[in-house]
Amino acid sequence: MNVGKLILGGVSAILVAANAANAPSVNAAEFNLTISSWAPPKHGLNAQMWPSLIKMMEEATGGRVTAEVKYGIAPPPAQMDLVIDGAADMSVIFHGYQAGRFTATKLIELPGYDGNAEAASVAYWRVHQKYLAKAKEHRGVKLIGLHTHGPAQLHSNVKVTSLSEIKGMKIRVPGGVGSEVGNALGATGIKVPAPKVYETLASRTADGVVMPLETRGGFKLTEVAKNVYVIPGGLYRGSFAFIMNEEVFDSLPADVRQALEEKVFGEPASRMAGAIWDANDDKARKLTNDTAGNSINSASDADIATYKPIAEKIVGSVLAEITAKGIDAAAAHRMVQTEMSAN
């Protein structure tokens, strides 16, 4: 057992969310795991997803396993190595921050999917289990959930009402498919982690950012990017994974591991995260409509038609990359679409 990471005894979980007070008592917890988190405390990842996952773990194990969130251990791109090295027991990673390390995960980032984040996250987990796991891109960690935010849209201070206006803009892009979309639209890509988005826009280092609607609340974009250009299905989606240190998981008693595998990890955790992304998209849309000086501008039919071949070219390129990993990318892509339609 990694004693430095699993603290035995009567330790209460330190939850960072306002609603964490409603979590069940964990005074009898045998295992208190350390979660490394990099988003702002009020962002949905910390205010809702981690507290929800902690509660799910507590309930599944009868209070034997809990966790606490800690900030500032490492920047977003370093989270996977942090967990592999045992400096934290759990974290959430954004695959696009690590160019070259993840390819199969780009499948869920593709434009053109019709459906919300919950449906996409459930489909993502199922498709990963059937196809994408073959790439072994999460080797070194215990993969405990996969999820994607809602459709990403363009947020900017200057009002954008046409796809053609994006050309020449300095746009913060996330890496992965999001960066490929920016290039295809003629934007100058500026790559910074999500926690740096507010200051990047406030300093005018970037003219805009492509992110889901929820960021208008989670990263206070209503203050620095007052306009949103919305295209059906979004320009891309983001890919996230909940991960855990393998040694820590293996050191847990067999019945605890079984409870976590059956009731928390995998599809339940993925669905939970996707549903929270959706709820926060809805809140952010209302926030934008209610905030003076903010506006949401919908793409025209002409812009939707213009973007379709751009998206199709990106899809073809990414599927070719995934195929080169020995995966039936076309079948995996169809499965995402089918699963999203069924959810």
C-alpha angles and dihedrals in degrees: 000000000000096000092183090062104033110059113199123211143043102333122152118220114254104220121190098203125093091232093052091097087076092061117112120266114275100186089121095051113139095189125042111186126201117233119200112209131180107182121091115280093249095049115110092251090064104023095049118000100054094042089049093049091047090051091049090052092047093049094045093051099038091250095307093118126046136149144207129218121234127186135211099025092126141340120270098265091054098055099098094051089045090059094042089054093049097242086126131016098219140013144156120246132198106216096209092066092071109060114205095012097085128038108146090055089065088077093083092044093065121116120241103057114135111214146056131286095263093055091043093049093050090047089048093056094046094047091046091054093049101038120355099054087073088076090062091212093153094054112146095038138065107250108218103168145356126208145162133208123236124279111310117235135184116268117190142152092231111068112250116197101161134051090229091063090068091071110104095013120129103239128184106231127189102220125253118055091345090065092047090054091051091052092048091053093051097250124144104243121225112189116207130143118263095255088062095052097095095053092041090057095038091054091047090238084133130030093211148345134229109223139126121282093255090073090072086076102022094052098023094244091158085078100049106022107037098174131064126197108204127198121182111263090011131251092278141327129241125241122222135173133198106219138185135196107263095218092052092051092046091050093060117098114270094247091051092050091049093050092050093047094048101040109023119016123074119010098010093054091043093050092047093053094046092051091052091051088053095048091050092049088056092048091048093051090054091045090053093049091048096047117092114243094018124116141179115215120193124217116251123241087254092055091048089053091047093051095049098077090041090055093045091054091052091048091052093049094049094046088053090053091051092046088056087061089064094259127130091240096176092055091045091051092051090048092055090053093046094046092048091052090051095051 
